[in-house]
Every structure is written in structure tokens, then in C-alpha cells.
Amino acid sequence: MPTTEPWTYSLHIPHDTRAVTVCRRTVRLILTLHGLIRLADVAELLAAELVSNAVRHTKGPAALRLRRRDGVLRIGAWDASPVPPPYDLEAAPDAEAGRGLVLVRACADDWGWHPLGQGGDTGKYVWCDLSAA
């Protein structure tokens, strides 16, 4: 049943690369239930990239968060590392790694990050937005 009311879902995940698949499937299910299936392919890709970075480049738990408000779907990943994501977003054409945030930047309407907690000692939140209007 499609709705325009704001909503938020959070999925806490272990430090395990298999969590990326769980997150992709969860994103598709949530968007389908909210009548946003047209966003599912791109949202799955973006969520997978953000969660993959959280799991592969940090230690400890992570979380996926989906929020829809004011016609915008925000996809975010929390991890326990205060280290900011790289902003030099260029990958060589033949690179086998380092394309995740390049894809996020190319496919999302906006993206960014912010530290969590005082002094950045409780991690960071990396997010991207898709227009869901």
C-alpha cells in the first residue's frame, strides 16, 4: 500500500560480508511494500555499496538505514570507524576496487557523510539521496 507519510527503517548488521546481500533484499522488500519498486534497482545498488564499504573497510558492527521524507529516499550506512570516506572519487577504467563511492555519486541525487558522537569516536554515517517523488 503506497503512502506519502514519512517512514524510517534500520537494520543492524554484523561485521560480515554476507550482510550486503541481506541488505539488498531488505531494501527491495521495503520499497516494494511502500509502492516504490521503481527505485528498487538503484536503491539496492546504492545500499550495497554503502554497506559493503562499512563492512569491508571498518571493524565492528554496522547498520543500514532507509528513510523517506518529503519525496526523498535517504539510504545510509553507519559504521564504527570515524575515518571519513574518500572524496577523491575517481577510479581507473580497469580498477577492480574503489568504484563504490564513484557509483554512489553517479547514481544518487546527493550524498555525504558526517561523524557520529563527540570527537568522532563512535563512527560515521554515510548517506545518499534519491528523489522518490
N, CA, C and O atoms as a Tinker XYZ file with bonds, in Angstrom:
   532  protein
     1  N      0.837000   -1.167000    0.000000    73     2
     2  CA     0.000000    0.000000    0.000000    64     1     3
     3  C      0.890000    1.241000    0.000000    63     2     4     5
     4  O      1.547000    1.511000    1.005000    81     3
     5  N      0.934000    2.003000   -1.093000    73     3     6
     6  CA     1.770000    3.203000   -1.168000    64     5     7
     7  C      1.297000    4.267000   -0.181000    63     6     8     9
     8  O      0.099000    4.447000    0.035000    81     7
     9  N      2.243000    4.953000    0.401000    73     7    10
    10  CA     1.925000    6.024000    1.338000    64     9    11
    11  C      2.917000    7.168000    1.167000    63    10    12    13
    12  O      4.066000    6.944000    0.784000    81    11
    13  N      2.488000    8.367000    1.444000    73    11    14
    14  CA     3.401000    9.510000    1.369000    64    13    15
    15  C      3.846000    9.953000    2.756000    63    14    16    17
    16  O      4.612000   10.907000    2.893000    81    15
    17  N      3.363000    9.254000    3.788000    73    15    18
    18  CA     3.795000    9.564000    5.150000    64    17    19
    19  C      5.280000    9.222000    5.312000    63    18    20    21
    20  O      5.750000    8.245000    4.730000    81    19
    21  N      6.016000   10.002000    6.085000    73    19    22
    22  CA     7.435000    9.682000    6.331000    64    21    23
    23  C      7.576000    8.337000    7.050000    63    22    24    25
    24  O      6.721000    7.957000    7.850000    81    23
    25  N      8.650000    7.635000    6.757000    73    23    26
    26  CA     8.955000    6.382000    7.433000    64    25    27
    27  C     10.459000    6.171000    7.495000    63    26    28    29
    28  O     11.221000    6.746000    6.717000    81    27
    29  N     10.865000    5.334000    8.438000    73    27    30
    30  CA    12.278000    5.007000    8.628000    64    29    31
    31  C     12.398000    3.538000    9.011000    63    30    32    33
    32  O     11.611000    3.024000    9.806000    81    31
    33  N     13.388000    2.876000    8.439000    73    31    34
    34  CA    13.723000    1.502000    8.805000    64    33    35
    35  C     15.220000    1.455000    9.083000    63    34    36    37
    36  O     16.009000    2.107000    8.399000    81    35
    37  N     15.601000    0.680000   10.088000    73    35    38
    38  CA    17.016000    0.468000   10.394000    64    37    39
    39  C     17.268000   -1.023000   10.513000    63    38    40    41
    40  O     16.456000   -1.761000   11.072000    81    39
    41  N     18.387000   -1.451000    9.989000    73    39    42
    42  CA    18.785000   -2.845000   10.052000    64    41    43
    43  C     20.215000   -2.901000   10.574000    63    42    44    45
    44  O     21.147000   -2.484000    9.887000    81    43
    45  N     20.387000   -3.409000   11.776000    73    43    46
    46  CA    21.725000   -3.559000   12.350000    64    45    47
    47  C     22.322000   -4.855000   11.833000    63    46    48    49
    48  O     21.667000   -5.897000   11.839000    81    47
    49  N     23.565000   -4.784000   11.387000    73    47    50
    50  CA    24.187000   -5.936000   10.751000    64    49    51
    51  C     25.524000   -6.249000   11.405000    63    50    52    53
    52  O     26.193000   -5.357000   11.928000    81    51
    53  N     25.907000   -7.520000   11.373000    73    51    54
    54  CA    27.215000   -7.886000   11.919000    64    53    55
    55  C     28.319000   -7.535000   10.939000    63    54    56    57
    56  O     28.061000   -7.196000    9.784000    81    55
    57  N     29.523000   -7.619000   11.404000    73    55    58
    58  CA    30.690000   -7.397000   10.546000    64    57    59
    59  C     30.909000   -8.670000    9.726000    63    58    60    61
    60  O     31.736000   -9.518000   10.060000    81    59
    61  N     30.137000   -8.772000    8.644000    73    59    62
    62  CA    30.114000   -9.976000    7.830000    64    61    63
    63  C     29.726000   -9.574000    6.409000    63    62    64    65
    64  O     28.702000   -8.918000    6.216000    81    63
    65  N     30.519000   -9.952000    5.420000    73    63    66
    66  CA    30.226000   -9.546000    4.047000    64    65    67
    67  C     28.900000  -10.105000    3.535000    63    66    68    69
    68  O     28.341000   -9.563000    2.581000    81    67
    69  N     28.385000  -11.166000    4.138000    73    67    70
    70  CA    27.082000  -11.702000    3.728000    64    69    71
    71  C     25.953000  -10.737000    4.057000    63    70    72    73
    72  O     24.852000  -10.863000    3.521000    81    71
    73  N     26.216000   -9.787000    4.924000    73    71    74
    74  CA    25.195000   -8.792000    5.290000    64    73    75
    75  C     24.811000   -7.926000    4.097000    63    74    76    77
    76  O     23.705000   -7.387000    4.062000    81    75
    77  N     25.698000   -7.783000    3.126000    73    75    78
    78  CA    25.400000   -6.964000    1.948000    64    77    79
    79  C     24.197000   -7.546000    1.197000    63    78    80    81
    80  O     23.306000   -6.801000    0.786000    81    79
    81  N     24.166000   -8.849000    1.019000    73    79    82
    82  CA    23.041000   -9.496000    0.345000    64    81    83
    83  C     21.757000   -9.331000    1.137000    63    82    84    85
    84  O     20.703000   -9.065000    0.559000    81    83
    85  N     21.831000   -9.483000    2.434000    73    83    86
    86  CA    20.657000   -9.298000    3.284000    64    85    87
    87  C     20.127000   -7.872000    3.139000    63    86    88    89
    88  O     18.916000   -7.663000    3.061000    81    87
    89  N     21.018000   -6.906000    3.104000    73    87    90
    90  CA    20.616000   -5.504000    2.968000    64    89    91
    91  C     19.963000   -5.246000    1.610000    63    90    92    93
    92  O     18.952000   -4.548000    1.531000    81    91
    93  N     20.528000   -5.797000    0.557000    73    91    94
    94  CA    19.938000   -5.610000   -0.782000    64    93    95
    95  C     18.507000   -6.134000   -0.813000    63    94    96    97
    96  O     17.604000   -5.460000   -1.308000    81    95
    97  N     18.309000   -7.313000   -0.294000    73    95    98
    98  CA    16.965000   -7.916000   -0.306000    64    97    99
    99  C     16.006000   -7.153000    0.592000    63    98   100   101
   100  O     14.826000   -7.016000    0.270000    81    99
   101  N     16.497000   -6.666000    1.694000    73    99   102
   102  CA    15.658000   -5.883000    2.605000    64   101   103
   103  C     15.218000   -4.579000    1.950000    63   102   104   105
   104  O     14.058000   -4.184000    2.070000    81   103
   105  N     16.130000   -3.914000    1.263000    73   103   106
   106  CA    15.798000   -2.665000    0.565000    64   105   107
   107  C     14.694000   -2.919000   -0.456000    63   106   108   109
   108  O     13.715000   -2.175000   -0.506000    81   107
   109  N     14.841000   -3.949000   -1.262000    73   107   110
   110  CA    13.824000   -4.253000   -2.287000    64   109   111
   111  C     12.466000   -4.529000   -1.638000    63   110   112   113
   112  O     11.443000   -4.034000   -2.111000    81   111
   113  N     12.451000   -5.305000   -0.574000    73   111   114
   114  CA    11.198000   -5.628000    0.101000    64   113   115
   115  C     10.525000   -4.366000    0.649000    63   114   116   117
   116  O      9.328000   -4.165000    0.446000    81   115
   117  N     11.278000   -3.533000    1.330000    73   115   118
   118  CA    10.718000   -2.310000    1.921000    64   117   119
   119  C     10.171000   -1.390000    0.830000    63   118   120   121
   120  O      9.065000   -0.865000    0.958000    81   119
   121  N     10.929000   -1.197000   -0.225000    73   119   122
   122  CA    10.462000   -0.308000   -1.295000    64   121   123
   123  C      9.238000   -0.881000   -2.003000    63   122   124   125
   124  O      8.335000   -0.134000   -2.378000    81   123
   125  N      9.200000   -2.183000   -2.186000    73   123   126
   126  CA     8.027000   -2.815000   -2.789000    64   125   127
   127  C      6.794000   -2.594000   -1.916000    63   126   128   129
   128  O      5.730000   -2.234000   -2.421000    81   127
   129  N      6.932000   -2.804000   -0.628000    73   127   130
   130  CA     5.805000   -2.632000    0.289000    64   129   131
   131  C      5.305000   -1.190000    0.346000    63   130   132   133
   132  O      4.135000   -0.950000    0.644000    81   131
   133  N      6.178000   -0.242000    0.063000    73   131   134
   134  CA     5.795000    1.170000    0.087000    64   133   135
   135  C      5.473000    1.724000   -1.308000    63   134   136   137
   136  O      5.339000    2.936000   -1.474000    81   135
   137  N      5.349000    0.847000   -2.304000    73   135   138
   138  CA     4.974000    1.276000   -3.642000    64   137   139
   139  C      6.061000    2.038000   -4.380000    63   138   140   141
   140  O      5.770000    2.839000   -5.269000    81   139
   141  N      7.321000    1.791000   -4.012000    73   139   142
   142  CA     8.451000    2.487000   -4.633000    64   141   143
   143  C      9.338000    1.522000   -5.418000    63   142   144   145
   144  O     10.554000    1.701000   -5.474000    81   143
   145  N      8.737000    0.514000   -6.014000    73   143   146
   146  CA     9.512000   -0.502000   -6.727000    64   145   147
   147  C     10.352000    0.100000   -7.844000    63   146   148   149
   148  O     11.393000   -0.455000   -8.197000    81   147
   149  N      9.924000    1.215000   -8.401000    73   147   150
   150  CA    10.697000    1.846000   -9.491000    64   149   151
   151  C     12.075000    2.309000   -9.021000    63   150   152   153
   152  O     12.973000    2.505000   -9.840000    81   151
   153  N     12.245000    2.484000   -7.725000    73   151   154
   154  CA    13.543000    2.895000   -7.176000    64   153   155
   155  C     14.399000    1.715000   -6.725000    63   154   156   157
   156  O     15.564000    1.892000   -6.368000    81   155
   157  N     13.825000    0.514000   -6.739000    73   155   158
   158  CA    14.469000   -0.631000   -6.102000    64   157   159
   159  C     15.832000   -0.973000   -6.692000    63   158   160   161
   160  O     16.776000   -1.216000   -5.939000    81   159
   161  N     15.962000   -0.998000   -8.015000    73   159   162
   162  CA    17.254000   -1.391000   -8.603000    64   161   163
   163  C     18.376000   -0.447000   -8.193000    63   162   164   165
   164  O     19.439000   -0.891000   -7.760000    81   163
   165  N     18.141000    0.845000   -8.327000    73   163   166
   166  CA    19.177000    1.830000   -7.971000    64   165   167
   167  C     19.402000    1.840000   -6.460000    63   166   168   169
   168  O     20.544000    1.897000   -6.004000    81   167
   169  N     18.322000    1.785000   -5.684000    73   167   170
   170  CA    18.454000    1.808000   -4.223000    64   169   171
   171  C     19.212000    0.584000   -3.716000    63   170   172   173
   172  O     20.020000    0.692000   -2.793000    81   171
   173  N     18.958000   -0.569000   -4.309000    73   171   174
   174  CA    19.698000   -1.778000   -3.936000    64   173   175
   175  C     21.190000   -1.606000   -4.196000    63   174   176   177
   176  O     22.019000   -1.943000   -3.351000    81   175
   177  N     21.518000   -1.083000   -5.357000    73   175   178
   178  CA    22.925000   -0.854000   -5.713000    64   177   179
   179  C     23.583000    0.098000   -4.721000    63   178   180   181
   180  O     24.677000   -0.173000   -4.225000    81   179
   181  N     22.919000    1.211000   -4.435000    73   179   182
   182  CA    23.494000    2.205000   -3.528000    64   181   183
   183  C     23.644000    1.654000   -2.120000    63   182   184   185
   184  O     24.678000    1.854000   -1.482000    81   183
   185  N     22.627000    0.965000   -1.631000    73   183   186
   186  CA    22.705000    0.372000   -0.290000    64   185   187
   187  C     23.843000   -0.646000   -0.229000    63   186   188   189
   188  O     24.596000   -0.683000    0.745000    81   187
   189  N     23.967000   -1.469000   -1.268000    73   187   190
   190  CA    25.029000   -2.473000   -1.285000    64   189   191
   191  C     26.406000   -1.827000   -1.247000    63   190   192   193
   192  O     27.300000   -2.309000   -0.551000    81   191
   193  N     26.581000   -0.743000   -1.988000    73   191   194
   194  CA    27.879000   -0.054000   -1.985000    64   193   195
   195  C     28.189000    0.538000   -0.616000    63   194   196   197
   196  O     29.305000    0.393000   -0.116000    81   195
   197  N     27.209000    1.203000   -0.006000    73   195   198
   198  CA    27.439000    1.820000    1.304000    64   197   199
   199  C     27.703000    0.772000    2.384000    63   198   200   201
   200  O     28.615000    0.928000    3.195000    81   199
   201  N     26.911000   -0.285000    2.392000    73   199   202
   202  CA    27.085000   -1.341000    3.402000    64   201   203
   203  C     28.379000   -2.103000    3.150000    63   202   204   205
   204  O     29.088000   -2.456000    4.092000    81   203
   205  N     28.684000   -2.356000    1.898000    73   203   206
   206  CA    29.927000   -3.050000    1.577000    64   205   207
   207  C     31.132000   -2.276000    2.099000    63   206   208   209
   208  O     32.049000   -2.861000    2.675000    81   207
   209  N     31.130000   -0.962000    1.898000    73   207   210
   210  CA    32.220000   -0.140000    2.432000    64   209   211
   211  C     32.282000   -0.226000    3.945000    63   210   212   213
   212  O     33.364000   -0.335000    4.522000    81   211
   213  N     31.121000   -0.177000    4.592000    73   211   214
   214  CA    31.087000   -0.236000    6.059000    64   213   215
   215  C     31.652000   -1.555000    6.575000    63   214   216   217
   216  O     32.343000   -1.581000    7.593000    81   215
   217  N     31.361000   -2.639000    5.880000    73   215   218
   218  CA    31.813000   -3.958000    6.326000    64   217   219
   219  C     33.263000   -4.225000    5.924000    63   218   220   221
   220  O     34.031000   -4.781000    6.710000    81   219
   221  N     33.637000   -3.836000    4.718000    73   219   222
   222  CA    34.972000   -4.162000    4.215000    64   221   223
   223  C     36.080000   -3.268000    4.766000    63   222   224   225
   224  O     37.214000   -3.719000    4.928000    81   223
   225  N     35.768000   -2.016000    5.054000    73   223   226
   226  CA    36.824000   -1.067000    5.406000    64   225   227
   227  C     36.835000   -0.661000    6.877000    63   226   228   229
   228  O     37.591000    0.227000    7.268000    81   227
   229  N     36.013000   -1.295000    7.682000    73   227   230
   230  CA    35.987000   -0.985000    9.110000    64   229   231
   231  C     35.917000   -2.278000    9.912000    63   230   232   233
   232  O     35.755000   -3.367000    9.361000    81   231
   233  N     36.042000   -2.130000   11.207000    73   231   234
   234  CA    35.908000   -3.274000   12.106000    64   233   235
   235  C     34.705000   -3.027000   12.987000    63   234   236   237
   236  O     34.441000   -1.892000   13.385000    81   235
   237  N     33.990000   -4.063000   13.287000    73   235   238
   238  CA    32.843000   -3.921000   14.173000    64   237   239
   239  C     31.529000   -3.918000   13.425000    63   238   240   241
   240  O     31.488000   -4.135000   12.214000    81   239
   241  N     30.460000   -3.670000   14.151000    73   239   242
   242  CA    29.119000   -3.736000   13.566000    64   241   243
   243  C     28.838000   -2.546000   12.656000    63   242   244   245
   244  O     29.596000   -1.577000   12.613000    81   243
   245  N     27.745000   -2.646000   11.943000    73   243   246
   246  CA    27.307000   -1.579000   11.049000    64   245   247
   247  C     25.780000   -1.585000   11.023000    63   246   248   249
   248  O     25.143000   -2.450000   11.624000    81   247
   249  N     25.208000   -0.622000   10.331000    73   247   250
   250  CA    23.747000   -0.570000   10.207000    64   249   251
   251  C     23.378000    0.097000    8.891000    63   250   252   253
   252  O     24.090000    0.966000    8.387000    81   251
   253  N     22.251000   -0.333000    8.355000    73   251   254
   254  CA    21.655000    0.270000    7.174000    64   253   255
   255  C     20.419000    1.025000    7.632000    63   254   256   257
   256  O     19.670000    0.543000    8.481000    81   255
   257  N     20.207000    2.199000    7.075000    73   255   258
   258  CA    19.019000    2.974000    7.414000    64   257   259
   259  C     18.373000    3.486000    6.130000    63   258   260   261
   260  O     19.048000    4.038000    5.261000    81   259
   261  N     17.078000    3.298000    6.022000    73   259   262
   262  CA    16.280000    3.834000    4.926000    64   261   263
   263  C     15.277000    4.807000    5.524000    63   262   264   265
   264  O     14.611000    4.504000    6.515000    81   263
   265  N     15.179000    5.979000    4.909000    73   263   266
   266  CA    14.214000    6.970000    5.391000    64   265   267
   267  C     13.583000    7.663000    4.193000    63   266   268   269
   268  O     14.277000    8.108000    3.280000    81   267
   269  N     12.277000    7.745000    4.210000    73   267   270
   270  CA    11.581000    8.504000    3.172000    64   269   271
   271  C     10.876000    9.673000    3.838000    63   270   272   273
   272  O     10.122000    9.515000    4.798000    81   271
   273  N     11.150000   10.850000    3.296000    73   271   274
   274  CA    10.525000   12.067000    3.816000    64   273   275
   275  C     10.560000   13.116000    2.721000    63   274   276   277
   276  O     11.562000   13.277000    2.024000    81   275
   277  N      9.451000   13.826000    2.583000    73   275   278
   278  CA     9.366000   14.943000    1.623000    64   277   279
   279  C      9.784000   14.542000    0.209000    63   278   280   281
   280  O     10.461000   15.303000   -0.481000    81   279
   281  N      9.378000   13.339000   -0.222000    73   279   282
   282  CA     9.669000   12.910000   -1.577000    64   281   283
   283  C     11.096000   12.474000   -1.825000    63   282   284   285
   284  O     11.502000   12.322000   -2.977000    81   283
   285  N     11.870000   12.266000   -0.763000    73   283   286
   286  CA    13.269000   11.853000   -0.905000    64   285   287
   287  C     13.494000   10.568000   -0.114000    63   286   288   289
   288  O     13.090000   10.448000    1.042000    81   287
   289  N     14.145000    9.618000   -0.766000    73   287   290
   290  CA    14.568000    8.392000   -0.105000    64   289   291
   291  C     16.032000    8.559000    0.271000    63   290   292   293
   292  O     16.881000    8.735000   -0.602000    81   291
   293  N     16.333000    8.506000    1.565000    73   291   294
   294  CA    17.725000    8.566000    2.032000    64   293   295
   295  C     18.155000    7.162000    2.430000    63   294   296   297
   296  O     17.494000    6.486000    3.217000    81   295
   297  N     19.273000    6.748000    1.869000    73   295   298
   298  CA    19.874000    5.455000    2.166000    64   297   299
   299  C     21.176000    5.762000    2.896000    63   298   300   301
   300  O     22.002000    6.527000    2.399000    81   299
   301  N     21.359000    5.178000    4.057000    73   299   302
   302  CA    22.563000    5.467000    4.812000    64   301   303
   303  C     23.154000    4.237000    5.459000    63   302   304   305
   304  O     22.453000    3.260000    5.722000    81   303
   305  N     24.439000    4.291000    5.713000    73   303   306
   306  CA    25.133000    3.215000    6.406000    64   305   307
   307  C     25.963000    3.808000    7.529000    63   306   308   309
   308  O     26.734000    4.747000    7.330000    81   307
   309  N     25.789000    3.243000    8.707000    73   307   310
   310  CA    26.591000    3.610000    9.864000    64   309   311
   311  C     27.666000    2.551000   10.046000    63   310   312   313
   312  O     27.422000    1.362000    9.839000    81   311
   313  N     28.859000    2.990000   10.435000    73   311   314
   314  CA    29.892000    2.047000   10.854000    64   313   315
   315  C     30.649000    2.643000   12.026000    63   314   316   317
   316  O     30.489000    3.821000   12.347000    81   315
   317  N     31.460000    1.838000   12.651000    73   315   318
   318  CA    32.127000    2.233000   13.890000    64   317   319
   319  C     33.418000    3.011000   13.677000    63   318   320   321
   320  O     34.043000    3.424000   14.654000    81   319
   321  N     33.831000    3.222000   12.448000    73   319   322
   322  CA    35.081000    3.932000   12.187000    64   321   323
   323  C     34.835000    5.427000   11.988000    63   322   324   325
   324  O     33.928000    5.807000   11.247000    81   323
   325  N     35.626000    6.277000   12.636000    73   323   326
   326  CA    35.479000    7.715000   12.428000    64   325   327
   327  C     36.180000    8.224000   11.168000    63   326   328   329
   328  O     36.078000    9.406000   10.841000    81   327
   329  N     36.891000    7.343000   10.461000    73   327   330
   330  CA    37.647000    7.752000    9.277000    64   329   331
   331  C     36.672000    8.139000    8.155000    63   330   332   333
   332  O     35.814000    7.341000    7.781000    81   331
   333  N     36.800000    9.359000    7.620000    73   331   334
   334  CA    35.879000    9.789000    6.570000    64   333   335
   335  C     36.070000    9.004000    5.276000    63   334   336   337
   336  O     37.155000    8.490000    5.006000    81   335
   337  N     35.006000    8.916000    4.479000    73   335   338
   338  CA    35.160000    8.266000    3.175000    64   337   339
   339  C     36.012000    9.148000    2.273000    63   338   340   341
   340  O     36.067000   10.362000    2.472000    81   339
   341  N     36.670000    8.561000    1.293000    73   339   342
   342  CA    37.496000    9.367000    0.394000    64   341   343
   343  C     36.643000   10.265000   -0.489000    63   342   344   345
   344  O     35.571000    9.870000   -0.946000    81   343
   345  N     37.131000   11.475000   -0.724000    73   343   346
   346  CA    36.408000   12.381000   -1.605000    64   345   347
   347  C     37.052000   12.475000   -2.985000    63   346   348   349
   348  O     36.495000   13.100000   -3.888000    81   347
   349  N     38.218000   11.860000   -3.153000    73   347   350
   350  CA    38.847000   11.829000   -4.475000    64   349   351
   351  C     38.231000   10.664000   -5.238000    63   350   352   353
   352  O     38.801000    9.577000   -5.320000    81   351
   353  N     37.074000   10.918000   -5.784000    73   351   354
   354  CA    36.250000    9.856000   -6.350000    64   353   355
   355  C     36.530000    9.617000   -7.831000    63   354   356   357
   356  O     35.709000    9.925000   -8.694000    81   355
   357  N     37.679000    9.075000   -8.094000    73   355   358
   358  CA    37.998000    8.685000   -9.460000    64   357   359
   359  C     38.602000    7.291000   -9.408000    63   358   360   361
   360  O     39.495000    7.005000   -8.610000    81   359
   361  N     38.099000    6.445000  -10.269000    73   359   362
   362  CA    38.640000    5.090000  -10.362000    64   361   363
   363  C     39.143000    4.886000  -11.785000    63   362   364   365
   364  O     38.511000    5.318000  -12.749000    81   363
   365  N     40.275000    4.229000  -11.897000    73   363   366
   366  CA    40.807000    3.925000  -13.223000    64   365   367
   367  C     39.843000    2.983000  -13.943000    63   366   368   369
   368  O     39.193000    2.160000  -13.298000    81   367
   369  N     39.743000    3.089000  -15.247000    73   367   370
   370  CA    38.810000    2.242000  -16.004000    64   369   371
   371  C     38.998000    0.744000  -15.773000    63   370   372   373
   372  O     38.035000   -0.019000  -15.847000    81   371
   373  N     40.228000    0.320000  -15.494000    73   371   374
   374  CA    40.486000   -1.099000  -15.289000    64   373   375
   375  C     40.613000   -1.477000  -13.808000    63   374   376   377
   376  O     41.023000   -2.593000  -13.490000    81   375
   377  N     40.264000   -0.553000  -12.900000    73   375   378
   378  CA    40.368000   -0.822000  -11.463000    64   377   379
   379  C     39.360000   -1.888000  -11.044000    63   378   380   381
   380  O     38.210000   -1.877000  -11.483000    81   379
   381  N     39.800000   -2.799000  -10.200000    73   379   382
   382  CA    38.911000   -3.841000   -9.701000    64   381   383
   383  C     38.302000   -3.466000   -8.363000    63   382   384   385
   384  O     37.414000   -4.163000   -7.872000    81   383
   385  N     38.758000   -2.389000   -7.772000    73   383   386
   386  CA    38.218000   -1.930000   -6.496000    64   385   387
   387  C     38.196000   -0.406000   -6.513000    63   386   388   389
   388  O     38.790000    0.222000   -7.390000    81   387
   389  N     37.514000    0.178000   -5.548000    73   387   390
   390  CA    37.491000    1.623000   -5.435000    64   389   391
   391  C     36.418000    2.308000   -6.251000    63   390   392   393
   392  O     36.481000    3.520000   -6.459000    81   391
   393  N     35.431000    1.556000   -6.719000    73   391   394
   394  CA    34.376000    2.131000   -7.545000    64   393   395
   395  C     33.092000    2.426000   -6.774000    63   394   396   397
   396  O     32.195000    3.077000   -7.308000    81   395
   397  N     32.986000    1.964000   -5.538000    73   395   398
   398  CA    31.743000    2.072000   -4.785000    64   397   399
   399  C     31.201000    3.482000   -4.667000    63   398   400   401
   400  O     30.058000    3.741000   -5.043000    81   399
   401  N     32.001000    4.392000   -4.152000    73   399   402
   402  CA    31.517000    5.759000   -3.981000    64   401   403
   403  C     31.426000    6.499000   -5.311000    63   402   404   405
   404  O     30.681000    7.472000   -5.428000    81   403
   405  N     32.173000    6.050000   -6.310000    73   403   406
   406  CA    32.018000    6.616000   -7.654000    64   405   407
   407  C     30.620000    6.294000   -8.166000    63   406   408   409
   408  O     29.954000    7.153000   -8.744000    81   407
   409  N     30.175000    5.061000   -7.956000    73   407   410
   410  CA    28.811000    4.669000   -8.331000    64   409   411
   411  C     27.768000    5.437000   -7.529000    63   410   412   413
   412  O     26.758000    5.876000   -8.080000    81   411
   413  N     28.005000    5.597000   -6.250000    73   411   414
   414  CA    27.064000    6.345000   -5.414000    64   413   415
   415  C     26.928000    7.763000   -5.942000    63   414   416   417
   416  O     25.813000    8.259000   -6.111000    81   415
   417  N     28.035000    8.411000   -6.201000    73   415   418
   418  CA    27.999000    9.787000   -6.699000    64   417   419
   419  C     27.288000    9.865000   -8.048000    63   418   420   421
   420  O     26.542000   10.811000   -8.296000    81   419
   421  N     27.510000    8.889000   -8.914000    73   419   422
   422  CA    26.912000    8.904000  -10.252000    64   421   423
   423  C     25.408000    8.622000  -10.232000    63   422   424   425
   424  O     24.669000    9.163000  -11.055000    81   423
   425  N     24.956000    7.792000   -9.312000    73   423   426
   426  CA    23.555000    7.346000   -9.321000    64   425   427
   427  C     22.647000    8.109000   -8.365000    63   426   428   429
   428  O     21.436000    8.150000   -8.579000    81   427
   429  N     23.193000    8.704000   -7.334000    73   427   430
   430  CA    22.379000    9.392000   -6.330000    64   429   431
   431  C     22.196000   10.863000   -6.700000    63   430   432   433
   432  O     22.996000   11.439000   -7.437000    81   431
   433  N     21.144000   11.445000   -6.180000    73   431   434
   434  CA    20.917000   12.875000   -6.376000    64   433   435
   435  C     21.839000   13.711000   -5.493000    63   434   436   437
   436  O     22.178000   14.843000   -5.838000    81   435
   437  N     22.238000   13.158000   -4.369000    73   435   438
   438  CA    23.137000   13.835000   -3.435000    64   437   439
   439  C     23.749000   12.772000   -2.542000    63   438   440   441
   440  O     23.189000   11.684000   -2.406000    81   439
   441  N     24.881000   13.064000   -1.935000    73   439   442
   442  CA    25.478000   12.146000   -0.975000    64   441   443
   443  C     26.396000   12.918000   -0.047000    63   442   444   445
   444  O     26.794000   14.044000   -0.343000    81   443
   445  N     26.727000   12.305000    1.074000    73   443   446
   446  CA    27.633000   12.939000    2.020000    64   445   447
   447  C     27.885000   12.021000    3.202000    63   446   448   449
   448  O     27.559000   10.835000    3.174000    81   447
   449  N     28.461000   12.585000    4.219000    73   447   450
   450  CA    28.748000   11.815000    5.428000    64   449   451
   451  C     28.876000   12.781000    6.596000    63   450   452   453
   452  O     29.061000   13.982000    6.398000    81   451
   453  N     28.776000   12.261000    7.803000    73   451   454
   454  CA    29.073000   13.052000    8.987000    64   453   455
   455  C     29.511000   12.123000   10.113000    63   454   456   457
   456  O     29.060000   10.981000   10.205000    81   455
   457  N     30.400000   12.631000   10.968000    73   455   458
   458  CA    30.834000   11.831000   12.113000    64   457   459
   459  C     29.708000   11.732000   13.134000    63   458   460   461
   460  O     28.835000   12.596000   13.203000    81   459
   461  N     29.743000   10.671000   13.918000    73   459   462
   462  CA    28.759000   10.475000   14.975000    64   461   463
   463  C     29.456000   10.510000   16.325000    63   462   464   465
   464  O     30.559000    9.982000   16.465000    81   463
   465  N     28.847000   11.104000   17.289000    73   463   466
   466  CA    29.415000   11.175000   18.622000    64   465   467
   467  C     30.434000   12.278000   18.755000    63   466   468   469
   468  O     30.933000   12.811000   17.763000    81   467
   469  N     30.734000   12.612000   19.980000    73   467   470
   470  CA    31.718000   13.655000   20.226000    64   469   471
   471  C     33.108000   13.136000   19.909000    63   470   472   473
   472  O     33.482000   12.036000   20.316000    81   471
   473  N     33.860000   13.929000   19.187000    73   471   474
   474  CA    35.217000   13.541000   18.837000    64   473   475
   475  C     35.275000   12.494000   17.742000    63   474   476   477
   476  O     36.359000   12.022000   17.398000    81   475
   477  N     34.134000   12.125000   17.189000    73   475   478
   478  CA    34.109000   11.141000   16.106000    64   477   479
   479  C     34.472000    9.734000   16.540000    63   478   480   481
   480  O     34.821000    8.903000   15.701000    81   479
   481  N     34.397000    9.443000   17.859000    73   479   482
   482  CA    34.831000    8.133000   18.326000    64   481   483
   483  C     33.734000    7.077000   18.287000    63   482   484   485
   484  O     33.961000    5.952000   18.732000    81   483
   485  N     32.560000    7.400000   17.773000    73   483   486
   486  CA    31.515000    6.389000   17.660000    64   485   487
   487  C     31.168000    6.107000   16.201000    63   486   488   489
   488  O     30.129000    5.514000   15.915000    81   487
   489  N     32.008000    6.518000   15.303000    73   487   490
   490  CA    31.821000    6.154000   13.922000    64   489   491
   491  C     31.335000    7.277000   13.037000    63   490   492   493
   492  O     31.454000    8.460000   13.357000    81   491
   493  N     30.777000    6.860000   11.903000    73   491   494
   494  CA    30.301000    7.833000   10.914000    64   493   495
   495  C     29.036000    7.308000   10.250000    63   494   496   497
   496  O     28.700000    6.128000   10.350000    81   495
   497  N     28.351000    8.212000    9.575000    73   495   498
   498  CA    27.150000    7.886000    8.824000    64   497   499
   499  C     27.355000    8.404000    7.405000    63   498   500   501
   500  O     27.518000    9.607000    7.201000    81   499
   501  N     27.346000    7.506000    6.429000    73   499   502
   502  CA    27.492000    7.864000    5.012000    64   501   503
   503  C     26.127000    7.656000    4.378000    63   502   504   505
   504  O     25.507000    6.607000    4.550000    81   503
   505  N     25.661000    8.665000    3.638000    73   503   506
   506  CA    24.297000    8.628000    3.119000    64   505   507
   507  C     24.246000    9.072000    1.656000    63   506   508   509
   508  O     25.168000    9.704000    1.141000    81   507
   509  N     23.145000    8.723000    1.016000    73   507   510
   510  CA    22.854000    9.244000   -0.320000    64   509   511
   511  C     21.346000    9.377000   -0.460000    63   510   512   513
   512  O     20.588000    8.673000    0.207000    81   511
   513  N     20.915000   10.285000   -1.332000    73   511   514
   514  CA    19.503000   10.571000   -1.533000    64   513   515
   515  C     19.078000   10.234000   -2.957000    63   514   516   517
   516  O     19.820000   10.427000   -3.920000    81   515
   517  N     17.843000    9.721000   -3.049000    73   515   518
   518  CA    17.178000    9.510000   -4.334000    64   517   519
   519  C     15.839000   10.213000   -4.279000    63   518   520   521
   520  O     15.117000   10.106000   -3.288000    81   519
   521  N     15.510000   10.916000   -5.317000    73   519   522
   522  CA    14.203000   11.563000   -5.382000    64   521   523
   523  C     13.149000   10.485000   -5.544000    63   522   524   525
   524  O     13.184000    9.708000   -6.498000    81   523
   525  N     12.209000   10.440000   -4.608000    73   523   526
   526  CA    11.156000    9.412000   -4.631000    64   525   527
   527  C      9.810000   10.035000   -4.988000    63   526   528   529
   528  O      8.778000    9.369000   -4.904000    81   527
   529  N      9.812000   11.298000   -5.384000    73   527   530
   530  CA     8.550000   11.991000   -5.671000    64   529   531
   531  C      7.872000   11.416000   -6.889000    63   530   532
   532  O      6.799000   11.879000   -7.275000    81   531
